């Protein structure tokens, strides 16, 4: 049974930082591309960051230079470090792998 369990998130002021983490189980983690998505109220879910099995990363233009995705294959975790957060980053963030496996979602709110 595949499980993705997220932690982190919360409320932060503009310009602040947050770190999200996602612990995976039930998959051969080393071989999977891992993704972070987000969904803001009234908007479609969008891909924020991707890290492949060999560590290659890609980012949405809106977060390049501010967010960093990393993975720890030994601990089967993927993290999203978010810096210089802005109100438009407010959304529910989801960890994802494969076609169908999603974390439970974590609220990130950027507000003064």
Order of alpha helices (4+ residues) and beta strands (2+ residues): beta-beta-beta-beta-beta-beta-beta-beta-beta-beta-beta
